[in-house]
Structures are given as C-alpha cells and as structure tokens.
Amino acid sequence: MDTIITRKTNKNKYLLIGLPIILLFGYVIFTSATKKRSLTIKKDEITIKTVENDFFEDFMSFQAKAAPLHSMLINIIEGGAVQEIFVENGDRVTKGQPLARLYNPNAELAYMQQETAIIEQINNLNKAKLDLRNQELNLGKDLLSIEHDYLDAKNLYDLNKKLFEQEILSNNEWEKTKENYRFQKERMSIIKQSVKKEKQANQIQIGQLNQSITIMDKSLDILRINKKNFLITAPLSGRLSSFEPILGKTYVQNTSIGTIDDRNGYKLVADLDEFYLARIAIGQKGAVDFDNKIIEVQITKLNPEIKNGRFQVELDFVSSKKLDLRQGLSFGVKLNLSEKTKTKVLSKGSFYEETNGKWIFVVNGNKAERRKIKLGRENPLYYEVLGGLKANEKVITSSYKDYAAIEVLNLD
C-alpha cells in the first residue's frame, strides 16, 4: 500500500526566517528610542561650579546718580522776548539775583492802563469818603446851632417863669415862651436822633469804602509786582543748570528756562527694572562705596509709574555727615531685600537662559546628566537652590545653547 506524504509549505519556512529579523529590528528601534541622547564636549569649553551650603543674601545691585536734594525750576511768569542775560549756565547765584530781563511792550502797556484805572478808582473812593466826612461835619454844625437855639429858649423860659409867677409878665408872653421852649426841645431831640442815624450810616459806608480801597491798594501792589516779572530773578540760592536763554527769543508764559540746584545736600536717583517693583519699598536700606568707605543709604521715594519697562527710586544718605559730592556722580548701590539665611546656593551662569532654572547638567565623573531642579530667590551672584541638587554636587553653569536638547554630556 502506498503511504501519503504531506509536503511542507513555504509559509513555515518564511516565518522561521522572518521572526529573528523582526525581533532584531524591534530591538534596534527600542534601544534607539530609549537610549539617552549624548554629546561629547571638552571640559575647557564649559564652566563647572559646586553647589554650596552658605548664607544667601537677597540683594540687588544697580547704578544711581547723585542729584541735588532740592531743585527749583526757573519759570517765566510773564512771556516776552529776552532783552538781557546777566548770568551763565553753571554760575552760583543767590536768592533774588537778576538772571535775565524780558521785554513785552503790549503787556507793559496793558499794565499801565490797569494801573491808571485802579488809581482812578481809588481816588473816586477817597472822594466819596471825603464827601461823607463833610456831610458829618455839616450835620455837626447844624446840631450845634440847634443846641444853641434850645439853650436860648430854655434860659428865656426859666426867666419868664419867674416873672410870670411874680405877675410881672403877661399871660400872652408866657404862653409864647412856653411854646417856643417846647418847639426847640422837640426839634433838638429829633435832630439829635437824625444826626445819630446819619453818622451810623456814614460809618458803615466809610468802612465799606475803606475795605474797597484796601482791596484796590492790594490789587495795585500785585500789579506793580507783576510788572517786575519781566525781570527774572533766582528763586533760591544755588547753582544754575540747564539755563540757556537766547537773546531775542520769545518765551511764552509758564515756560521753564532752567533749574537752580540747592547745594546743601544730595540724594541718589536710579531707574530700576519693573521686575523689582514688587520687591522694593520705602525704608529699605543699602550701601554705596564712596572714597573707600561704605556709606549707608535708604530708599525715601518710589515712583511706581512704569516707563519703558523701568521705574524710578530716590535714596538718601542715612548719615548726617556732609559728603563732598558732585551732581551726576555715579554710584554702585547694593540694596538689601531680606536678611541673610543659610541655604544651598549655586553660582549664577548662562545656563539659566536656556533652562529658565528648570533643569541643569549634573557632573558625575566624565559624564554630566540632565536633572530637574527648582530654584528660588536670586541675587547678582547666586541662585537659591530649593530642590533637585545636594551640597557639594558639581554642575555645568555655562551656556547650554549648543546642547539644550542633549541628555548626557561626555566630558573629554
């Protein structure tokens, strides 16, 4: 009997050959995907620093310039053309010293007309006051005459009364005497009341006139003072700066043509980056190096207005000792933002530009591996390390620009 033989198919043959190839290809892909990207660099091309346990001092450094403690603008009160200049920029001047003279014929004519009008009004008020005085004088004369008539009537009354009682004077004459006496008495009483009221009314009017005259006199004084505004004088003693008027040039009212700096004291003025606005406060202290001495300063004024990404602060010298400073002198200020604290610190470097403080290369022998870290506060010298690094570990702090995507650096 014949035996049936089953033929092997090519399918199993291909499977046995392809399986190892597939596994090998998968292994290559897996190792390629899981292998850390590395790069070989030279040690002399990088900067390596050590993480340290040290005191962290939260401070900032910036440049500030000396400025006079007090300054005052020289303003033009009355506009006009520059006729004369008596001083030069940079001169020391005293309070009230003439600086320049302006000329404005239209304004001067207007002042003359106003002055004439005020003087005329004052004269009219004085005339009205004089008329009231004359009226009082006339009333006094009339009252004097009436009192005289009354006294004559009273004397005649007293005399005729005795004669009538002695039956020497007739009844008709006595009646006339009594009537005249009554008339003069009532007349004097009425006139006295009238004169009294007139005087009271006149005193009120004279008081009002005197008040008006006083106001007019003050207006005249102010007007005459304003006439002097064409002569520009120093508002205080000090040194002129930015004073550059031009002969013949017309300046309008309220224009500033310079500044006078008071030399009795100085302050420091600085423009800081807006990043520090929330960390700066009035009263914070710092120090500057002047003449090989550390001088303490303190923030006394803060302007929170942001201009071109910066805000302005002013600092005063804490010591009352007078310093021999000059305007515009530049100082390096070290401003303390908090007290010293013991913590892990890392020297600042260019690595931060690429990592933003999120990771760093930690050196271990001839390799440096990428590691996540957490940084806190910073000052011009150090970062505060909050996590991811231990004391005495070495890290690369130079720029990561050429290997920001690398995970392992081989150090040659």
Sequence and secondary structure as in RCSB ss.txt:
>XXXX:A:sequence
MDTIITRKTNKNKYLLIGLPIILLFGYVIFTSATKKRSLTIKKDEITIKTVENDFFEDFMSFQAKAAPLHSMLIN
IIEGGAVQEIFVENGDRVTKGQPLARLYNPNAELAYMQQETAIIEQINNLNKAKLDLRNQELNLGKDLLSIEHDY
LDAKNLYDLNKKLFEQEILSNNEWEKTKENYRFQKERMSIIKQSVKKEKQANQIQIGQLNQSITIMDKSLDILRI
NKKNFLITAPLSGRLSSFEPILGKTYVQNTSIGTIDDRNGYKLVADLDEFYLARIAIGQKGAVDFDNKIIEVQIT
KLNPEIKNGRFQVELDFVSSKKLDLRQGLSFGVKLNLSEKTKTKVLSKGSFYEETNGKWIFVVNGNKAERRKIKL
GRENPLYYEVLGGLKANEKVITSSYKDYAAIEVLNLD
>XXXX:A:secstr
         HHHHHHHHHHHHHHHHHHHHHHHHHS  EEEE GGGS EEE EEEEE  EEEEEEEEEEEEEEEEE
 SS EEEEEE   TT EE TT EEEEEE HHHHHHHHHHHHHHHHHHHHHHHHHHHHHHHHHHHHHHHHHHHHHH
HHHHHHHHHHHHHHHTT S HHHHHHHHHHHHHHHHHHHHHHHHHHHHHHHHHHHHHHHHHHHHHHHHHHHHHHH
HHGGGEEE SSSEEEES    TT EE TT EEEEEEEEEEEEEEEEEEGGGGGG  TT EEEEEETTEEEEEEEE
EEEEEEETTEEEEEEEESS S     TT EEEEEEE S  EEEEEEE  THHHHHTTSEEEEEETTEEEEEE EE
EEE SSEEEEEES  TT EEE S  TTSTT SEEEE 
